[in-house]
Structures are given as C-alpha cells and as structure tokens.
Amino acid sequence: MSGDHIVVRPVSDPASGELANPMVQPLPIMIGYALWFVFVIAWNVTDRPAPTIATPGARRERLHLLVISLGLIMIVIAPVLLARRGFQIWINPPLLAWGMLLVVAAGITLCVWARLHLGSLWSAAVTRKEEHRVVDSGPYRLVRHPIYTGFIVMDLGLAVLCGSALALVGVAVITVGLWLKARVEEQFLSEELGTAAYGAYKARTPMLMPRMTLERARWTRKSL
C-alpha cells in the first residue's frame, strides 16, 4: 500500500491451481442471479394462455430461438468464469453493484406488468390466440414489446454486476434475438389481424425503446 492507493493482485489458489479473483463482489452477483433464476422458473410454470388458433411455424422461429439461446448460455456461464478465472473487465463500486440489483428488479417488474396486462393473450412462442386483438394500453402504450424490453434491462443489470465481457456480449446477442423475434411476431400479427390494425399501432409506438422525450411532453401537456 502506498499513500491512499491499494493494489490488489490475484492470489493463487493452491487447491485448484487456478487464480482466484479477490476483486469480485460475490454477494450482489449471487442475489442478482438468484432473482433471475427464480423469475425464469416462475415465468415458465405459470403459463395459462388462451387456446392457440395459429402460429407462424417452426421454420420462421428457428433463427431467433437459436440466437436467444446462445445469449442465455453466455449470461449463465459468465459468473462461473468470473469466479474461476477472473474474466472481470471492470470493478463495480459497492453502491453501483447493489444498485444494479434495482435494475434487475426493474426489468422483472416490467416483464410481470406486461404479462399480467396481456392476460390470457400472452404466450412464450409467437402465436395468435382466441379473441386476439391489438393491446395498446398499459406498458404497451410505451413500447410494442415491453416484455422483451424488460428482459434486456434485466440481463443488462446482470452483465454490469458481473463486469464481464462475456455477459455484455450475451446481452447484445439476446437483444438481437429478441429483435428478430419481434420482427417475426409483428409480421405474423399483421397477417393475422390485418395490416391496418397493427400498422397504426406500429406507427405510433416504438418497438423496444420508449420515446421518453415525446412521452414526457405529452404528460406535461395533459397536466397543464
């Protein structure tokens, strides 16, 4: 130690022969991934959709499923590599590390809100449900695919928590995969519900990123 600076060097683990990474703050990462895994399990076991009338077919969905799966694998193995081999590319201050848990929670909250708002129209796969319609209220007033936005926010929070290049690449890959899925979904719904109905919604609502400036201006005008 010299002055106010502390130099931290990796310490060899004699039992495993590998380098430990003393810079990692494991507790926020463990909590973040625990929230993520519990959410993923609950998300998949509570599927109670309405009867399916039509699907775009497995061939049209194959690409985005492969891309999303690859990104998820990167997100899952990132903390393992981080702990075992020191794949960290930056160090989070404690306040930022704990703050990222709020980002993960915000992503989860957006996903849950959007799914509850859809009700029985929700499905993990791209489908047309019985009595399907364009939903443009609640979170769907802000973006056309708020569940996908929630997933991206959640995964970005985990990647920043890890400080891992692999996790960041995983977020980018998942984002591309969700964008591809959104395109398939929108083309399919336009075919099923009519271009006029879905096209009007598409024209006034962004896909994944809210138009914060425009929304703020509208809310301001309404409050005056």
C-alpha positions in Angstrom: 0.0 0.0 0.0 1.3 3.4 -1.0 -0.4 6.6 0.2 -4.2 6.2 -0.4 -3.9 3.6 -3.1 -4.3 -0.2 -2.5 -3.1 -2.5 -5.2 -4.9 -5.8 -5.3 -3.3 -8.7 -7.1 -4.8 -12.1 -8.0 -4.0 -14.7 -5.4 -3.2 -18.3 -6.5 -5.5 -21.0 -5.1 -3.2 -23.9 -4.2 -6.0 -26.4 -4.1 -7.2 -25.8 -7.7 -4.0 -24.4 -9.2 -6.1 -21.5 -10.6 -6.1 -17.8 -9.9 -8.7 -16.5 -7.5 -10.3 -13.1 -8.2 -10.4 -11.1 -5.0 -11.9 -8.1 -6.9 -15.3 -9.8 -7.4 -18.1 -8.8 -5.0 -19.9 -12.1 -4.9 -23.0 -11.3 -2.8 -24.7 -8.8 -5.2 -24.0 -11.2 -8.1 -25.4 -14.2 -6.3 -28.5 -12.3 -5.3 -29.0 -10.9 -8.8 -28.7 -14.4 -10.4 -30.9 -15.9 -7.7 -33.6 -13.3 -8.6 -33.1 -14.1 -12.3 -33.4 -17.9 -11.9 -36.5 -17.7 -9.6 -38.1 -15.4 -12.1 -37.3 -17.7 -15.1 -38.7 -20.7 -13.3 -41.9 -18.9 -12.2 -42.3 -17.4 -15.6 -42.4 -20.8 -17.3 -44.5 -22.7 -14.8 -47.3 -20.1 -14.7 -48.2 -20.3 -18.4 -52.0 -20.3 -18.7 -52.7 -18.9 -22.2 -55.9 -18.9 -24.2 -56.3 -21.5 -26.9 -53.9 -21.1 -29.9 -55.5 -20.5 -33.3 -52.4 -20.1 -35.5 -48.6 -20.0 -35.3 -46.0 -18.7 -37.8 -44.4 -22.2 -37.9 -41.2 -23.6 -36.5 -39.1 -22.6 -39.5 -39.8 -18.8 -39.1 -39.0 -19.0 -35.4 -35.8 -21.1 -35.6 -33.3 -18.3 -36.0 -34.4 -16.1 -33.1 -34.7 -19.1 -30.8 -31.1 -20.1 -31.6 -29.8 -16.6 -31.1 -31.6 -16.1 -27.8 -30.4 -19.5 -26.5 -26.8 -18.6 -27.3 -27.1 -15.3 -25.4 -28.7 -17.0 -22.4 -25.8 -19.5 -22.3 -23.3 -16.6 -22.2 -25.3 -14.9 -19.4 -25.5 -18.1 -17.4 -21.8 -19.1 -17.6 -20.4 -15.6 -17.2 -20.4 -15.6 -13.3 -18.8 -19.1 -13.3 -15.9 -18.0 -15.5 -15.7 -14.8 -13.4 -15.2 -16.7 -10.2 -12.9 -19.3 -11.5 -10.6 -17.4 -14.0 -11.0 -13.7 -13.4 -12.9 -12.7 -16.6 -13.8 -9.3 -15.0 -13.0 -6.3 -17.1 -14.0 -3.7 -14.5 -14.6 -3.4 -10.8 -18.0 -2.1 -9.6 -18.1 0.2 -6.6 -20.3 -1.4 -3.9 -23.0 1.2 -4.4 -23.2 0.5 -8.1 -23.2 -3.2 -7.6 -26.1 -3.1 -5.2 -27.8 -0.5 -7.5 -27.7 -3.0 -10.3 -30.0 -5.2 -8.3 -32.6 -2.5 -8.6 -32.1 -2.6 -12.4 -32.6 -6.3 -12.4 -35.7 -5.9 -10.3 -37.0 -3.2 -12.6 -36.6 -5.5 -15.6 -38.5 -8.2 -13.8 -41.2 -5.8 -12.8 -41.7 -4.6 -16.3 -42.0 -8.2 -17.6 -44.6 -9.1 -15.0 -46.6 -6.0 -15.5 -46.7 -6.5 -19.3 -47.6 -10.2 -18.9 -50.4 -9.5 -16.4 -51.7 -6.8 -18.7 -51.9 -9.2 -21.6 -53.6 -11.8 -19.5 -54.5 -15.0 -21.5 -53.2 -13.4 -24.7 -49.7 -14.0 -23.6 -47.6 -16.8 -24.9 -43.9 -17.6 -24.8 -44.0 -18.5 -28.5 -45.3 -16.4 -31.3 -49.0 -17.3 -31.7 -52.4 -16.0 -32.4 -54.8 -16.6 -29.5 -58.5 -16.9 -29.4 -60.1 -13.4 -29.5 -56.7 -12.0 -30.2 -56.5 -8.2 -30.5 -54.0 -5.3 -30.6 -53.2 -4.3 -27.0 -52.0 -0.7 -26.8 -52.6 0.2 -23.2 -50.6 -0.1 -20.0 -46.9 -0.8 -20.8 -47.9 -1.5 -24.4 -48.5 2.2 -24.8 -44.8 2.9 -24.2 -43.3 0.1 -26.4 -44.7 -2.6 -28.6 -42.8 -5.4 -26.8 -42.4 -4.4 -23.1 -41.7 -7.9 -22.1 -38.6 -8.0 -24.4 -37.5 -4.6 -23.1 -37.8 -6.0 -19.5 -35.6 -9.0 -20.4 -33.0 -6.7 -21.9 -33.0 -4.4 -18.9 -32.7 -7.4 -16.5 -29.9 -9.0 -18.4 -28.0 -5.7 -18.7 -28.2 -5.3 -15.0 -26.7 -8.8 -14.5 -23.9 -8.1 -17.0 -22.9 -4.8 -15.3 -23.0 -6.7 -12.0 -20.5 -9.2 -13.4 -18.3 -6.7 -15.1 -17.8 -9.4 -17.6 -17.1 -9.1 -21.3 -18.9 -12.4 -21.9 -22.0 -11.2 -20.1 -22.1 -8.0 -22.1 -21.8 -9.9 -25.4 -24.6 -12.2 -24.1 -26.8 -9.1 -23.6 -26.1 -7.9 -27.1 -26.8 -11.4 -28.6 -30.1 -11.6 -26.6 -31.1 -8.2 -27.8 -30.5 -9.2 -31.4 -32.5 -12.4 -30.8 -35.4 -10.5 -29.2 -35.4 -8.0 -32.1 -35.6 -10.9 -34.6 -38.4 -12.4 -32.7 -40.3 -9.1 -32.5 -40.0 -8.8 -36.3 -41.4 -12.3 -36.8 -44.2 -11.6 -34.3 -45.1 -8.3 -35.9 -45.2 -9.7 -39.5 -47.3 -12.6 -38.3 -49.8 -10.4 -36.3 -50.1 -8.1 -39.3 -51.0 -11.1 -41.5 -53.5 -12.4 -38.9 -55.1 -9.2 -37.5 -54.7 -7.1 -40.6 -52.1 -4.6 -41.6 -54.3 -1.6 -40.9 -55.0 -2.6 -37.3 -51.4 -3.5 -36.4 -49.8 -0.9 -38.7 -51.5 2.0 -36.9 -50.2 0.8 -33.6 -46.8 0.2 -35.0 -46.6 3.7 -36.5 -47.3 5.4 -33.2 -45.4 3.1 -30.7 -41.7 2.3 -30.8 -40.6 -1.4 -30.7 -38.3 -1.7 -27.7 -37.1 1.8 -26.6 -39.7 4.3 -25.3 -39.7 7.7 -26.8 -39.0 9.4 -23.5 -39.0 12.9 -24.8 -42.3 12.6 -26.6 -44.0 10.8 -23.7 -42.8 13.4 -21.2 -44.1 16.2 -23.5 -47.5 14.5 -23.7 -47.7 14.0 -20.0 -46.7 17.7 -19.4 -49.4 18.9 -21.8 -52.1 16.8 -20.2 -51.2 18.1 -16.7 -51.5 21.8 -17.8 
